């Protein structure tokens, strides 16, 4: 298996783990707030993994595949969170 596919797989598996951790550890009213934080961490992870491979050819393509898959996973997790009653951040004036 090529190192490019392994790097992309690492980010996708990390997205599944991040979604599971948010689902288990975050309070219902904060789950949707943690999803973009998880995505930011996955951006950093994807960049790190792709830089470690030290192959400049196809960098943008590998980053796009890594982050596209992570976005799909976190998007599906967000939909599940909403359907199971997780609330978003509601701004109210005090």
N, C-alpha and C positions, 0 to 999 in steps of 0.2 A: 504494500500500500504506500502511496506517495506521501511525502511529508506535507504537501499542500492539503490533501484530504484529511490527514490526521489533524492538522491545525484547525481546519474548518469544523471537524467533528468535536474537537475540544470545546470550541465556543458554543456549539449547539447543545452539547451535553451540559455545559455550565449554565446555559439558559434554562434548561429543564430543572436543574438543581436549584437555581435562583428562584424560579417560579414556585417550586415546591417549598422552599424555605420561606418565601413571602406568604404563601398560603397557610403554612403551619405556625409561623412565629408572629406575624403581624396581626394586630387587632383588626376587627372587621372594618372599622371606620378609617383605617390607615393603609389597607392593602393596596388600594389604587395609587396612593402616594409613594409607595415603595417600588412600584413597577418601573418608573423612569429612572430611579436611582439604580436599580438592577441593570437597566439597559446601559447606563453610563459606565458601570463597572465592566460590562461586557464589551463596550467599545474599547476601553483600556486593555482588557484581556486580549481582544482580537488584534489590536495593534502590537502588543507585546509578542504574541505568538507568531504573527507574520514577520515581525522584525527579527525574531530569533532564527527563522528559517534562512535568513540572509539571501533571499532570492528576489532581486528587484523586478524581474519579469513577472507580470501578472499580479503585482501587489494589489492594485485597485480591484481587480476581479476577485481575488481571494478575500479581501476585506468586505466587498459587497456581498459575496456569498455567506460569509460568516455572520455579518450583521443582519442580512435579510432573513436568514434562518432564525436568528435570535429574536428579531422583531416579530416573526410569525409565532414563535413559541410564547413570547410574552403577551402578544395580542390575544392569543387563545386563552392564556391564563387570566388576562384581564376580563375577557368575556365570561369566563367561568366565575370569577370573583363577583362580577356584577349580577349574574344570574343566581348566585347563592346568597345575595343580600349584602355584599360589601358596599359600603357607601363611599362616595368621593369626598373631597374636601369642599365643604360648603362655607362660603364666606358670609358672615352675618355681622351686621353693625351692632355694637354694644352700646 
